[in-house]
Amino acid sequence: MEFELQTLDQRLGKFEGVQQQHDQRLADIERRLGTIEVLIRDVRAEGHREREALRTELASQIHETRTELIGHIENVRTELTSKIESYREEIVGVRG
């Protein structure tokens, strides 16, 4: 029983580490979204010529952030699926 608890504690520690990584990644994405908001304000405030350059930059930032967010979501999904399968196997082994 002690070994099982130790194993579960180790797995919990791994999950907590994964959670911290995902929290950091989401914080990075939130910062990028803040940059996009600033660009939107700049587009509204600038003259016509400057707007075109800012629109191009904004479109690039949006595409990059969207791609990063989708990739992050896919990574989380893959990682959680793997962890769930691992726990299922462990539970089957414990129930034996």
Secondary structure, DSSP 8 states (H G I E B T S, - for coil): -HHHHHHHHHHHHHHHHHHHHHHHHHHHHHHHHHHHHHHHHHHHHS-HHHHHHHHHHHHHHHHHHHHHHHHHHHHHHHHHHHHHHHHHHHHHHHH-
